[in-house]
Amino acid sequence: MASLPPIKRISKEDLPDAPDWIEKVIYPVNLFFDSVYRALNGRLTYPENIVGQVKELNFQVISTYDGSDTDKWEVQKFQSSIRDLSKSLQLMQITEVADNGNFIPIGKDVFIDWEDENRIIKIHYITGLTASKKYLLRVKIE
């Protein structure tokens, strides 16, 4: 990846032959340059700069869930904060939460069936989980 240039601002001294009114133009240009420079220097975030939402959910799988039967899953819901209907839900992390608070990685394939119903994200079921266990789920919607 290319690095950002060391020059971040324009000053009146850089333009010795420019008329005096150029200072009124330089100020807003420098504000714009500063914003773009900071954003491209590692300060891009989902909530502020990219259409998307990261959501963390804690839940417990019901005791009758067998890992595949969608009728035995308690639907997980949350409100979307993005303006339009979500087109994708990406699994970022899912871990089992042990009774002592430690996290246990999931050893099976995980699939999430979901929908966006009027900006309410509904997770219909997740495969690969164990009945009666507690989980921490992080997803990103776009």
Secondary structure by P-SEA (a helix, b strand, c coil): ccccccccccccccccccccaaaaaaaaaaaaaaaaaaaacccccccccccbbbbbbbbbccccccccccccccbbbbbbccccccccccccbbbbbccccbbbbbccbbbbbbbbccccccccccccccccccbbbbbbcc
